[in-house]
Amino acid sequence: MAEGSPPITTAFLAHDTTLRTMLKRARIIADFQFGRGSGRALFGDDTTFMLSNTGRLRHLYRGDERIATVRARDGLLTLSGLGARLLYDHLLAPRQRVVIRSEVAPYVARGGTAFAKHVVAVDPEIRAGEEVLVVDEDGRLIATGRAVLSPEEMMEINRGPAVLVRSGQEEDRGGEED
């Protein structure tokens, strides 16, 4: 979190109707982007907010850890490692998932790109440009990122990136093993 700009907590929401809408707005965005119920799964009542200089919802936190950021470009969410774990726990497979070969999972978990030649399965409902969860063949969450290709292209093309990884799970644990 940026120094000098404390987050706005839900404790303040009872005092200001404009701020009361921030949690509701974040949940609506998540429900639209990831499906019904995702907003509550991602953003509990303990969620804190950071607003942009223009007063718009920008960052969402649980404690000191970022859950997601609202992209200024399109108003959709980009997930942190925590946000990816929360969404992974909420959504049933194969929803929002790209499955990669287990042998490349360590590379992707450190933040490496998930290449199309390593994709073994993909949610057919994903569209290029969407936020996705990258999992290994055993279904373990590896990373989160932005799909570059459509599901059909991920399965047919053997060159180039399939998912540009934003946050690998190993990065978020600081390289620690479970």
C-alpha positions as CSV (number, residue, x, y, z in Angstrom):
1,M,0.0,0.0,0.0
2,A,1.3,3.5,-0.8
3,E,2.6,5.4,2.2
4,G,0.6,8.4,3.3
5,S,-2.7,7.2,1.9
6,P,-4.5,5.0,4.3
7,P,-7.1,2.6,2.9
8,I,-10.7,3.4,3.3
9,T,-12.2,0.6,5.4
10,T,-15.8,-0.7,5.6
11,A,-15.9,0.8,9.1
12,F,-16.3,4.2,7.5
13,L,-19.1,3.0,5.2
14,A,-21.9,3.6,7.7
15,H,-20.9,7.3,7.7
16,D,-20.9,8.0,4.0
17,T,-23.3,6.6,1.5
18,T,-20.9,7.1,-1.4
19,L,-18.3,4.9,0.3
20,R,-20.9,2.4,1.2
21,T,-21.3,1.7,-2.5
22,M,-17.6,0.9,-3.1
23,L,-17.9,-2.7,-1.7
24,K,-21.1,-3.2,-3.6
25,R,-19.5,-1.9,-6.8
26,A,-16.4,-4.2,-6.4
27,R,-18.7,-7.2,-6.0
28,I,-20.8,-6.3,-9.0
29,I,-17.7,-6.0,-11.2
30,A,-16.4,-9.4,-9.9
31,D,-19.9,-11.0,-10.5
32,F,-19.9,-9.7,-14.0
33,Q,-16.4,-10.7,-14.8
34,F,-16.2,-14.1,-13.1
35,G,-19.8,-15.2,-12.5
36,R,-22.5,-14.9,-9.8
37,G,-21.2,-15.2,-6.3
38,S,-17.6,-14.3,-7.2
39,G,-17.9,-10.8,-5.7
40,R,-18.7,-12.1,-2.2
41,A,-16.0,-14.8,-2.5
42,L,-13.3,-12.2,-3.4
43,F,-14.4,-9.3,-1.3
44,G,-15.5,-10.0,2.3
45,D,-16.9,-7.4,4.6
46,D,-13.3,-6.8,5.9
47,T,-12.2,-5.5,2.4
48,T,-10.4,-2.2,2.4
49,F,-10.1,0.2,-0.5
50,M,-7.7,2.6,-2.1
51,L,-9.2,5.2,-4.4
52,S,-7.5,6.8,-7.4
53,N,-6.7,10.5,-7.5
54,T,-10.1,11.0,-9.2
55,G,-12.0,9.3,-6.4
56,R,-12.6,6.0,-8.3
57,L,-12.2,2.6,-6.8
58,R,-8.7,1.4,-7.6
59,H,-7.2,-1.2,-5.2
60,L,-8.9,-3.7,-2.9
61,Y,-7.2,-5.2,0.1
62,R,-7.6,-7.8,2.8
63,G,-5.5,-6.5,5.6
64,D,-2.2,-5.4,4.0
65,E,-2.5,-7.8,1.1
66,R,-3.9,-6.7,-2.3
67,I,-6.8,-8.8,-3.6
68,A,-7.4,-7.0,-6.9
69,T,-7.0,-3.8,-8.9
70,V,-9.6,-2.2,-11.0
71,R,-8.1,-1.4,-14.4
72,A,-8.7,2.2,-15.5
73,R,-8.8,1.1,-19.1
74,D,-11.9,-1.0,-18.9
75,G,-13.1,-1.1,-15.3
76,L,-12.4,-4.8,-14.9
77,L,-10.3,-6.6,-12.2
78,T,-6.8,-7.8,-12.3
79,L,-6.1,-10.3,-9.6
80,S,-3.2,-10.6,-7.2
81,G,-2.0,-14.0,-5.9
82,L,-4.5,-13.7,-3.0
83,G,-7.3,-12.8,-5.4
84,A,-6.4,-15.8,-7.6
85,R,-6.5,-18.2,-4.6
86,L,-9.9,-16.8,-3.5
87,L,-11.4,-17.2,-7.0
88,Y,-9.8,-20.6,-7.4
89,D,-11.5,-21.8,-4.2
90,H,-14.9,-20.4,-5.3
91,L,-15.1,-21.5,-8.9
92,L,-15.6,-25.1,-9.9
93,A,-13.2,-26.6,-12.5
94,P,-12.8,-26.0,-15.4
95,R,-14.3,-22.5,-15.0
96,Q,-11.8,-19.7,-15.8
97,R,-8.9,-22.2,-15.9
98,V,-6.1,-22.9,-18.3
99,V,-4.4,-26.2,-17.6
100,I,-0.7,-26.5,-18.4
101,R,1.8,-29.4,-18.4
102,S,3.0,-30.1,-14.9
103,E,6.7,-30.1,-16.0
104,V,6.5,-26.4,-16.9
105,A,4.5,-25.4,-13.8
106,P,7.5,-24.4,-11.7
107,Y,8.6,-21.9,-14.4
108,V,5.1,-20.4,-14.7
109,A,4.7,-20.3,-10.9
110,R,7.8,-18.0,-10.8
111,G,6.0,-15.6,-13.2
112,G,7.0,-17.1,-16.5
113,T,4.7,-17.0,-19.5
114,A,2.4,-19.9,-20.1
115,F,3.0,-20.9,-23.8
116,A,0.3,-22.4,-26.0
117,K,2.4,-25.5,-26.7
118,H,2.1,-26.4,-22.9
119,V,-1.7,-26.0,-22.7
120,V,-3.4,-29.3,-22.2
121,A,-7.0,-28.1,-21.5
122,V,-8.9,-24.8,-21.2
123,D,-12.3,-23.6,-20.2
124,P,-14.2,-23.2,-23.5
125,E,-15.9,-20.0,-22.2
126,I,-12.7,-18.0,-21.8
127,R,-12.1,-15.2,-24.3
128,A,-8.8,-13.6,-25.2
129,G,-8.0,-10.7,-22.9
130,E,-9.8,-12.2,-19.9
131,E,-8.2,-12.7,-16.5
132,V,-7.6,-16.5,-16.0
133,L,-6.3,-19.0,-13.5
134,V,-3.4,-21.2,-14.6
135,V,-3.4,-24.6,-13.0
136,D,-1.2,-27.7,-13.5
137,E,-2.5,-31.1,-14.6
138,D,-3.3,-32.1,-11.0
139,G,-5.5,-29.0,-10.7
140,R,-3.2,-27.0,-8.4
141,L,-3.2,-23.2,-8.8
142,I,0.0,-22.1,-10.4
143,A,-0.6,-18.4,-11.5
144,T,-3.0,-15.8,-12.7
145,G,-2.8,-13.7,-15.8
146,R,-4.4,-12.5,-19.0
147,A,-5.4,-14.9,-21.8
148,V,-3.8,-13.9,-25.1
149,L,-5.6,-16.5,-27.2
150,S,-9.0,-18.0,-27.5
151,P,-9.5,-21.5,-26.1
152,E,-9.5,-23.0,-29.6
153,E,-6.2,-21.2,-30.5
154,M,-4.6,-22.3,-27.2
155,M,-5.3,-25.9,-28.1
156,E,-4.4,-25.7,-31.8
157,I,-1.4,-23.4,-31.9
158,N,2.0,-24.6,-30.9
159,R,3.8,-21.3,-30.8
160,G,3.6,-18.1,-28.7
161,P,2.1,-17.2,-25.4
162,A,-1.3,-18.4,-24.3
163,V,-1.4,-16.6,-20.9
164,L,0.7,-13.6,-19.9
165,V,1.3,-14.3,-16.3
166,R,0.8,-11.4,-13.9
167,S,1.3,-13.2,-10.6
168,G,2.8,-16.7,-10.0
169,Q,1.9,-18.5,-6.8
170,E,5.6,-19.2,-6.0
171,E,6.3,-15.4,-6.2
172,D,3.6,-14.7,-3.7
173,R,4.9,-17.3,-1.2
174,G,8.4,-15.9,-1.6
175,G,9.7,-19.1,-3.1
176,E,8.7,-21.2,-0.1
177,E,7.4,-24.7,-0.5
178,D,4.2,-25.9,1.1
